[in-house]
Structure formats: C-alpha cells, structure tokens
Amino acid sequence: MKNAIASFLLCSTVSLFAQINPSDVEIVRDNFGVPHIFGKTDADVAYGLAWAHAEDDFKTIQESYLAGNALLSQHLGKKGAGPDFVTQFIGSKEFIEDNYDEKISPEYKRVVEGYAQGFNRYAETHPEEVLHDALFPITPKMMLRYAQLQLFVSSRGDYWISRILANSVKLEAPKEEITGSNTFAFNSTKTSDGNTYLAINTHQPLDGPVSWYEAHLCSEEGTNIIGALFAGTPSILIGANQHLGWAHTVNYPDKTDVFKLEMHPKMKLQYKVDDDYLTLEEHKAQITIKVLGIPIKISRKYYTSIFGPTLKNKSGYYAVRTPALYEIRGLEQWWRMNKATSFSEFYDILKMKALPGYNIGYADKNDTIFYISNGLIPKRAEGYNWKEVVPGNTKKTLWTSTYDIEELPQVIQPSSGYFYNANHSPFFSSDEANNPSKEDFSVDMNFETYHNNRSTRLKDLIEAEDRVSYADFKRIKYDNQLPKPYVYSWMDINYLDLLEADKYPEIGELIERVQQWDRKTDATSLGAGAYLIFYHQLYPFYNAIPAPKIIPASILVKAFKNAKAHMMKHFGTTNVTLGDYQKLVRGKKELPIFGINDVVTAMSSVPHKDGKVKVTAGESYIELVKFTPEGPEIESIISYGSSDHPSSPHYNDQMELYSKYETKKMTFNKEEIYANARRIYHPK
C-alpha cells in the first residue's frame, strides 16, 4: 500500500483543480442513515457524496471502477474477464483520453475532480478496505471510462458481443426485461387537489453496481436534489429538486447495429467498402487472472473498422456500432438535469443528446408533465433490415448522425392530465387524443409497439378515475394485481384460463385455485403462491417453445404437476401462500414479500433455500413527489437500507416499511434535517 499512498500525495500536487477542504463539506445522516450532503460548491458536495457512499458501500464502487478500467479480473478472476474485455474492446480508455479536455465542460470537470478527491481520500484513510492498489488514485477520466461501459451495456452492446463470440450468425433481439420500471404523473386537470404528482418507481437489482443509493445533495451553487444514483456516480440519476423531478424507465428502440464485413479473399485484414479495400486495425485485449495465486495473462484479438469495434468468429468479421461509443457527456447531462429549474431549461439540457436511452417521465411545480422515449437512435439508410446483420461493405450503411430530441416520441402537457410508462410502447403514453402516432416515426427506429401486464393495469386504474386524489395516486402505485386476460409481452399464457380442471384430477385443485384467483399478489395470497410456483416451473420449457411463445395446454399441465411436486416436497401441502414461498432477505432478516413479475409492484426472484425463493430485483427505489404551492412533498423507500455493512443499523432497517407498502418522509428543510439528524460530521 506504500506505493499507492505515494501516488495519492503525488496526485494532490499535480491536480489541475484546488483541493477540496473537508471542513467545507458537511454530511448529515438522518434516522435511516440517508446522507444529506451540504457544501459551498458542487465539487464540495461531490467530495462528500464520494465519502458518504464509500462509508456505506466502498466495495461496490471499487468493483464498478475496476470493471470500467479493465482491472476487475485481477480482483475477481474469471468472473471479471467479461467486463474487462468489453471495456478494452470499445476503446473507452483511448476515447476518453482523446475527448475529455474538449468535450467535458470546466464546470463539470470540477465536480468529477471533487468526487475523485473524496474517493481517493477515503481509500487513503481506509487502506484495509482497498480491493486493488492499481485502481488508485482514481482520476476523472477513469470514472468516465466506467460510465461509458455502463452506457454501452445499457444500449445492449454487450449482448451483441456475446452473440458474435458465440458464433451466432443470425442475431436475434433479446427478449424484453421481465422486471421493468414504472413512471406516471398527473397534473391539475387530473388531480382532485389541484397539485401535480410524479411517481418514480424503478425496478432494478436490489444489490450490486446498478442498485440504487439514496442521497440528498445541496450546494450554494444551485444544487438541491433528493434522489438516487448508482455506485460511482457523482450526481443524482433520478429524483426531484425544489422545482421539478424526473424518473427513468428502460426503453427498447434499436440503438445498436451489427455489420458483416466483406473480407478480401487473399489479403489479410483487408475489408471491402464500396470500391476500395481498407485495413482493419488489430488490437489485443489483455486480461490478468490468478490461478493458484499465480498471475496469468490472457489476450484476445479484436479489431477496429470504420463501422466500429470488430470481432472475428467462425463465419467472418462483425462490427458493432452504437452511438454510446461516441459520447462521453452522459454524467454531465445528468448533473445539469439535477440543477434545472424549469421545463424549458430541462428540455434544453436533453438537447445535449448525451444519454443513449431511457424513457423520461417528468413533472414540475408549474404543473407541467412530460414523457419522452429518449435515446440516441441512428438515422439509418432505407432499404436494409436493421433488425438483422447489415452489410458492412458500403458506406450507405455507415450512419453518422442520430435523431434530435424533438424527433422522438413524446407527450408534453397532455389534455388528459396524465402520462404513464411501464417499459411498453411510447405510442400508448396517455389517452388516444394525446398519444404519439407510430406512423410519424421510421420503422427502422424500432420503437416498442406492445402493451404488457403493468401498462395494461396502469391504464385501467388511471382511466377509472375522473380525478385522482393523492391517496388514489399511492393506491395506483402500490397496485399488485395482474389484469385479465394476461398481457405478458414476451409470451401468451392465456390457455391457462381454458384448462378444464376436472380433466386433470391430480392437479385440478391447483388449476382451479389459479383460475379463481383474484390476481392480487399480496404475501398472504394462496392464489399468488400457487401461480408463482407454477410460473417458475414454466422456465425449463420456455426456450423450447417457438415464437410467438404461445404456451400450450400440454406445457401448462406439466408445469402444474411440477409445481405440486415442489410444494409437497418442500412445504408438505399445496396450501402455500406467496409469502411462504417468496422472501425478502438480507443478512439474517427474512420477510414474506408481495409482488411477482410484471405487476406494478414487480418482483423477480431466484432460488433461496428449502424450496423458497428470494427477491433479487424489482421494486427497488421508490420516490413519490407532490408539487404543491408550498413546495414539493417527497416520500421514499428503498428495499433494504442505506448501508451495505451487516454491522450497520441501516443495513436492513427499511425492509419492514417496504414490505408493508409504506414510505418515509424526506425534506429539503435544512433546519428540520439538522434538528432530526442522527449524526453530523465532516469527511475526515
């Protein structure tokens, strides 16, 4: 560790920015351990955020940065090889180095420098927690490399890499995520009290690098926001300030393309583009893993063509191209969104076009609501099937621009008074009079055109009310019921309601229980328990069912038989409630938990022990915002707690509230925050 400490000292003498004075930063921990971070400047606050988050989960932040800097395999071995290869393959180190000085504003450089200083100082004073010396001192450029890796992954670039490496010539789009997220908002034309409501309801992993961390950031430079962020992120990604708020949900337009190169029949690494032959640049990705304590270097060739980073498999050379590879300002755009004070200012920030994807649901104190299916979507040449591999032998397919923000599907201040999104089609964002029309958008943008269970249910609940009270708003948010018929976007399961239970006496009782079930997924529900066990028993059969994935009666019956066998083996009865089977688990605490895949309160679970499952993704960070004349009112909850340390009182102290559909109050009131603080301190 001596060399690392020497590096810290050297770094502090050559920094282009002034050193943060920790006495200018104050961290105020509330009763749930959520950090409220106050500083004179945004850089001060970034320093405090790095310190506070490191106190709570230094390990995950380090692992994230290790992945973004091709060092994860040196820490995790083979498990880290994938991210290490991808970050080298996409050339993030070189791209950030070439573009950082010009593309990142001086104002934002101070912010990421402040975060880096806080993170490095924590590592220097807690050397026993450092996972790998080579990561330190972290620099802003190293931080941005990880951000680019994440945004490339969110564009599904890693999926296409895996398909090419698997020698899959026919590339098929991945199925939609089954966890999803929700956002919806109501303005005064829809609310009974004339206020504006926004639901920020994300469905992410409950742990790991893309799980949420809640914080309140406040500086004297105009930042004052409550929300959540991922490990290593120096600003809020979803949340609300005193003027406005926004949520993200994942969207699935076509953001990434794969090109098949036409190679010269004799000349090595020569590929044809129109009437010329160009030369592939050859590179080697270097990965180091330890076997029996001995470092072993592994290398893999990859290439660069004019279409993008390129791989060779048994059938040829394929290039991957996505706009996320050519943009480094994503974190800066989020930081600017944190500081926006009006819709026009927020919309102008979106015009930076630095975020490669994500739906955005927005509301503000001026009663404006707004939805957009945001993304960097290439402007592609007509006449090609962009859902498949396209020819890489002509510049006609070499797109160089993306659609502007104004050209994307969006709804601004709809006369219906509401928008909603649950990872479904942007063309069903409000009522019929306000929805964007899919005819106005190129089919090559490949926007979603489907509904799912969550979107169907949200639409029904919203339109059932002429005016929505705040109690109605929360009831809609916490709805846990599947619609009739089932509307899974990735399969048709509706033969389930047609099964004749008396034909299958062995499982007839279970079939009837599911058919007569009210489709509410409370932890106490027998019907929900039977359904989720049955649903999990469908998994082994799913991949063998041909598209469009209409699940036949024969498979349903097999799954019911397996479900009964599972119940009898592990529970000794078929009377198994959802909470008997599904648990929210952290440390020694284990609670029965509501929700299943694709209800509004979505949950995704994996095998746990004794035939039970535990939730690993779904309802994660929830923030509900009411904009009133007196200012925003905010309540929030997270699945576990603010700390990742089992010894901390905040390791799992929000679980009970979370499991009971309850929230905690949050406030911007500084006097109230200090008066009720559990701890007030400066980073040491």
DATAUR-V973616 format. One record per residue. OMEGA is omega in radians with two decimals (999 if undefined). Layout:
OMEGA
OMEGA
//
This chain:
-3.09
-3.14
3.14
3.14
3.09
3.11
3.10
-3.09
3.10
-3.12
-3.07
-3.11
-3.07
-3.12
3.12
-3.07
3.14
3.09
3.09
3.03
-3.09
3.12
3.06
-3.10
3.09
3.10
-3.14
3.14
3.11
-3.05
3.09
3.11
3.13
-3.13
2.95
-2.95
-3.08
3.11
3.11
-3.08
3.04
3.10
3.06
-3.10
3.10
3.07
-3.14
3.10
3.12
-3.12
-3.09
-3.12
3.09
3.07
-3.05
-3.05
-3.12
-3.08
-3.08
3.10
3.12
-3.13
3.09
3.14
3.05
3.13
-3.11
-3.10
3.04
3.14
-3.01
-3.13
3.09
3.09
-3.03
-3.06
-3.06
-3.12
-3.13
-3.04
-3.10
3.11
3.14
3.11
-3.07
-3.09
3.05
-3.13
-3.09
3.05
-3.05
-3.12
-3.11
-3.09
3.12
3.14
-3.09
-2.97
-3.04
-3.05
-3.06
-2.96
-3.11
-3.08
3.08
-3.13
-3.09
3.05
3.12
3.14
-3.11
3.04
3.10
3.11
-3.12
3.13
3.13
-3.14
3.13
3.14
3.09
3.14
-3.12
-3.09
3.10
-3.04
-3.14
-3.14
-3.11
-3.11
-3.05
-3.04
-3.04
3.13
-2.99
0.00
3.07
3.10
3.07
3.14
3.09
3.09
-3.11
3.06
3.11
3.12
-3.14
3.08
-3.12
-3.10
3.03
3.11
-3.13
3.04
3.14
3.09
3.14
3.11
-3.10
3.06
-3.11
3.12
3.11
-3.13
3.10
3.13
3.10
-3.09
3.12
-3.09
3.14
-3.14
3.08
3.12
-3.11
3.09
-3.09
3.05
3.02
3.06
3.10
2.86
3.02
-3.12
3.09
2.98
-2.95
3.09
-3.11
-3.07
-3.09
-3.13
3.11
3.09
-3.11
-3.08
3.05
3.05
3.03
-2.94
-3.05
3.09
-3.09
2.95
-3.12
3.13
3.05
-2.99
3.11
2.92
-2.99
3.02
-3.06
3.12
3.00
-3.10
-3.09
3.09
3.06
3.10
3.02
3.07
3.04
-2.96
3.07
3.14
-3.04
-3.07
3.08
3.13
3.07
-3.13
-3.04
3.08
-3.14
3.10
3.05
-3.14
-3.08
2.95
-3.06
-3.09
-2.99
3.08
3.10
3.05
2.99
2.83
-3.14
3.05
-2.96
2.95
-3.09
-3.09
-3.03
3.14
3.10
-3.06
3.06
3.14
3.06
-3.03
3.07
-3.07
-3.07
-3.02
-3.06
3.05
3.06
3.13
-3.01
3.00
-3.03
-3.06
-3.10
2.97
3.11
-3.07
3.04
2.98
-3.10
3.14
3.03
3.00
-3.12
3.13
-3.13
3.05
3.12
3.06
-3.07
3.10
-3.11
3.11
3.10
3.13
3.10
3.13
3.08
-3.14
2.91
-2.96
3.02
3.03
3.12
3.13
-3.14
3.09
-2.91
3.12
3.07
2.97
-3.03
-3.09
3.07
-3.10
-3.11
3.11
3.10
-3.11
3.08
-3.09
3.13
3.14
-2.99
-3.09
-3.12
-3.00
-3.10
-3.14
3.12
3.11
3.11
3.12
3.12
3.05
3.08
-2.98
-3.11
-3.10
-3.13
3.13
-3.11
3.11
3.12
-3.10
3.09
3.10
3.09
-3.13
2.98
-3.14
-3.14
3.11
-3.02
-3.11
3.06
2.90
3.07
2.99
-2.92
2.98
-3.14
-3.07
3.11
3.05
3.09
2.98
-2.96
3.05
3.03
2.95
-3.01
3.04
3.01
-3.06
-3.07
2.96
-2.97
3.07
3.10
3.05
3.11
3.07
-3.03
3.04
3.14
3.02
3.13
-3.11
3.05
-3.14
3.13
3.09
3.07
3.14
-3.09
3.12
-3.09
-3.12
3.13
3.13
3.08
-3.13
-3.11
-3.08
-3.10
3.13
-3.09
3.12
3.14
3.08
-3.11
3.13
3.08
-3.10
-3.13
2.82
3.06
3.00
3.12
-3.11
3.14
-3.04
3.04
-3.14
2.99
-3.05
-3.12
3.05
-3.04
-3.10
-3.03
-3.11
2.93
3.13
-3.10
3.11
-3.13
-3.03
-3.13
3.08
3.13
3.03
3.02
3.06
3.10
3.10
-3.00
2.88
2.95
-3.12
-3.09
-3.12
3.11
-3.12
3.11
3.13
-3.14
-3.10
-3.12
-3.06
3.08
-3.07
3.02
3.09
-3.06
3.00
3.10
3.07
3.07
3.13
3.14
3.10
3.11
-3.14
-3.06
3.06
-3.10
-3.01
3.00
3.12
2.95
-0.13
3.05
-3.11
3.02
-3.12
-3.07
3.09
3.04
-3.04
-2.93
2.94
-3.14
-3.13
-3.09
3.13
3.10
-3.01
-3.07
3.08
-3.07
-3.04
-3.12
-3.06
-3.06
-3.12
3.13
3.11
-3.14
-3.13
-3.14
-3.14
-3.11
-3.14
3.13
3.09
3.00
-3.03
2.99
-3.13
-3.10
-3.01
3.03
3.14
3.13
3.10
3.13
-3.10
-3.07
3.08
3.05
-3.12
3.12
3.11
3.04
-3.02
-3.09
-3.08
-2.92
-3.03
-3.12
-3.13
-3.09
3.04
0.19
3.01
3.00
-3.02
-3.05
-3.12
-3.10
3.13
3.11
-3.13
3.10
-3.13
3.09
3.12
3.11
3.11
3.13
3.13
3.12
-3.14
-3.08
-3.13
-2.97
-3.07
3.13
-3.13
3.02
3.09
-3.07
3.10
3.09
-3.14
3.02
-3.01
-3.01
-3.05
2.90
-2.95
2.90
-3.07
-3.13
-3.11
-3.10
-3.08
2.97
-3.05
-3.14
2.92
3.00
3.09
2.93
2.78
-3.12
3.04
-2.97
3.05
3.06
-3.00
-3.13
3.12
-3.10
3.10
3.10
3.09
-3.14
3.03
3.06
-3.12
3.09
-3.14
3.14
3.11
-3.09
3.07
3.12
3.06
3.14
-3.01
3.00
3.09
-3.11
3.09
-3.14
-3.11
-3.10
2.99
-3.01
2.95
-3.05
3.05
3.05
-2.91
-3.07
-3.10
-3.03
-3.07
3.06
-3.12
-3.13
-3.14
-3.09
3.04
-3.11
3.10
-3.09
-3.00
3.07
-3.04
-3.11
3.09
-3.12
-3.08
-3.13
-3.12
-3.12
-3.10
3.03
3.14
3.03
-3.09
2.99
-3.05
-3.03
3.13
3.13
3.13
-3.12
-3.10
-3.07
-3.05
3.01
-3.13
3.10
-3.07
2.98
3.00
-3.06
999
//
